[in-house]
Amino acid sequence: MCQDCKKTYYITTAIAYASGKPHIGNTYEIILADSIARYKREQGYDVFFQTGTDEHGQKIEEKAEASGVTPKEFVDKAAAEIKRIWDLMNTSYDKFIRTTDQDHEAQVQKIFKKLYDQGDIYKGYYEGLYCTPCESFFTESQLVDGKCPDCGREVKPAKEEAYFFRMSKYAPRLIEYINEHPEFIQPVSRKNEMMNNFLLPGLQDLCVSRTTFSWGIPVDFDPRHVTYVWLDALTNYITGIGYDCDGSSTDQFKKYWPADLHLIGKDIIRFHTIYWPIFLMALGLPLPKQVFGHPWLLQGDGKMSKSKGNVLYADTLVDFFGVDAVRYFVLHEMPFDNDGVISWELMVERMNSDLANILGNLVNRTISMSNKYFDGVVSDKGARGEVDEDLKKVVLEEVKKADAKMEQLRVADAMTEIFNIFRRCNKYIDETTPWTLAKDESQKDRLATVLYNLTEAIAIGASLLYSFMPETSEKILAQIHTGKRELSRMDTFGLYPSGQRVTDKPEILFARMDIKEVLEKTEAMHGAETAADQNQAGGEEGASGSAEDSGIDLEAKAEITYDDFAKLQFQVGEIIKCEAVPKSKKLLCSQVKIGSQVRQILSGIKAYYSPEEMVGKKVMVVTNLKPAKLAGMVSEGMILCAEDAEGSLALMTPEKSMPAGAEIC
């Protein structure tokens, strides 16, 4: 098919915030997007795959100052590191955009002016409660337990001149669009959350400029202001493919817009399904066809933390397991709409069972038997029976099932279907026992046919595997001396050329690993990293633990007397049960044993702890707070946490084992 005749498919990831090295949870998104982009290419689409970095904002300005460099120097280094990780993971993006690119900045200024001129942006003052880590203003009613509803951290009163976007002007139109396009927000649970929690209650106008920091794109007609994060960041999806606000957009923009898929983390779906569509409506542009808010990849032993030694980076995992093993794990272990879990133990288990045994061993022994019994020549002698027809049926059915799963963006399920092909091949070997057939000269044609069927099934499975594990797919196909089969030809079993010769030296695709040895190496690695951290100051977010090393200075609150302090009662509590609060993105509901009582306490720590890891912990609790109602539930106290300079939270726990109810004094 000619390139101009192909159907187009434009896919984007969220642009990564250029504040430091991305961990494996961040890296999951680019791998997921790559698997979808590669699969769409296999389906015959003309794909454009864009990713990049978000490089402006107050947090970056502060980090650069702390590191003794300019903001541009800081983001240049961070963006290079992010791009290095994306390349390491063999992702096939077509463009890596940076929001500091001159053409992007120029278009953002034009967009801001256009929206201002048509009355969608106006100048005013914002007076409210400001969360610095989230770079967001909130009203008193929006706070949760007096804190930021998004991150659970402290807010401070602030007043600032700003430009605002009239969100409410377009809200009815967006509600109508979402109702008429049920596929627009996926999964459906994300759609319900946006409608019920944000759109239907009514939208407030959005702050789109700032004056309290300078690291941003200047508003050209009012240079004291810089464009605020979301108007800058979100527009990359159109500026990156040649949108021009003056009406001279490129052919590329006209070809690929509207985007077919914005792939983002579930934590930023509000900005992509409310702010972004409204911006596009104001610009007179069509909306993206679909926004998919994928779940998070969580650590098996808790939220990733340098001090706990459980931060996992893609390059570290690649050193242990290889690129494709890491790709397999993060794609296969992530459910469609629930958070996935990663740990060293789980990775070793998958490496040994799925990759080394089910796949690697299958390919190795099939090739080895062809070499042993037929000098490497694979021939179809037509000596088939019922078991062969079942193998053929299963293989072709799994191709269809995998294709259907990919249409629904159920990537983990699609990979399961592909590996079902390899599982069926292993079962087929047990059913046909080639080593037994080899002992009977009269069964030589039958043996040849069995090995042909296995090689053909492997050729189909390996071709289908390409989108997810490209290097492994290519290695397998090279060993059986055939090319990658087109998806459109995977409805036929028997296309592997009869008489083809396989390699005489099969490669071990995946070696089994010993979990004990792996854990010993990770412990030694963590010790070396800790020693390195103690000998350096500053560093990047999530990489240096600098906040812990250098200490944190807080703005002093008003002095209190001892009598004031004595009014508070602190006790040790034991969490005996914990669940996520259904109506909240941030809250966990814990049942806390305090002495002979059990209290229900709601805490805004869902981003830092899973319900499972909360159970059994001893925590510090303020027990004489007046009960408060949060998200429709009563909270009967407060669990105490510590917060670092980056806003990460850690539960305050007693140094030694103390009974539930013990007084903290």
PyMOL commands that set and color helices and strands:
alter all, ss='L'
color gray80, all
select helices_A, chain A and resi 3-5+24-42+58-67+71-88+102-117+140-142+167-169+171-180+188-199+229-234+236-239+251-256+266-283+314-321+323-332+344-374+386-407+411-432+434-437+441-465+470-479+487-489+515-534+546-550+562-566+611-614
alter helices_A, ss='H'
color red, helices_A
select strands_A, chain A and resi 8-13+16-17+46-54+95-98+121-131+136-138+156-165+185-186+206-207+209-210+226-227+261-265+291-294+297-299+340-342+377-378+500-501+570-580+588-594+597-603+618-622+628-630+633-635+638-639+641-643+649-651+663-664
alter strands_A, ss='S'
color yellow, strands_A
deselect
rebuild
show_as cartoon
